[in-house]
């Protein structure tokens, strides 16, 4: 959850949605995001809505948080009524969800199941920092109903981890991945970051080697973004660290795509690779294909039937709203038809399945033909009625998308 929330319309005290939003759910895929806003330490590059124990203040705690999440789920039941089909995905994100005991995460999951139901084979993901889990806790998470674990590895190079303010020891993510397999997790993902100041090409290849050696069926690799207000941004501004180099990051991406494909992990979204359709993150695909989800927790975002809203940021304010029996929603926006179409183009163009030419304007279809001519989109996919980015096109995805949406 990003640290800065946008402005928007007021959310009614009871959380009621506009007429037609709930009706739009039908039997379409539905998911839950549960934001756990706690971290042991604050990473210098992160601007997500997270809090260390020293930053929480009064009115909120890790111990009380699961009960607050349950209260919001029960609020959702009142808002959605007969509501959505059983959840196909649940995602515990953060922050560091695994700072909560596995049994408490399991309690939240049981309430979702009891109030709304879980679809057969539902994907239930928990993010974890490698230092926050061990063999015993991973086994307990699996027992609690978590089916997929996503480990924040970031890098294998100690000096890169130091710049990122990550505290796990090199090699621990791989051990955690092995423990997760032993605990019965079928799906194990590792997150990597490239472009950190001081990272070399050899550092990045080492990180990829170690990640692949851990045997995950999914890897996410993200270019470092220097967010305003973070400790990393301040260090770069003072000249202590160089700003990430765009050319170097392009080289890192190309190296990642080549190495991951060579080990059977293929891209399905610009920054995500999986060992087949079954290993793709179904929850994220829900976001990228315009699905419906309810986001639980401070600063969490939700989207149902073209209405998007976001909760108050601070855990204490979140707790106070729920204690008063009111929605924790801070503000919302009701997307127009053209806005939803624009988002669909932006998101689907980032997917390996591509963007249908039929949803583009005449100018967008002309831009798609130009992208094929320029080697940025696949000619065979274009002939079949879709825009699918080439490897070079993925490097320039934002520019291609701007042309498609002009």
Helices and strands as residue ranges (DSSP letters): E 9-10, E 30-36, H 53-56, H 62-80, E 87-94, G 97-99, H 102-116, E 118-129, G 130-132, H 135-143, E 148-154, H 158-163, H 172-183, E 187-194, H 201-213, E 218-223, H 231-237, H 246-262, E 266-269, E 272-274, G 277-279, H 282-288, E 292-296, E 301-304, E 307-311, H 315-323, E 329-334, H 337-348, E 355-356, G 357-359, H 362-373, H 379-383, E 386-387, H 391-395, H 397-405
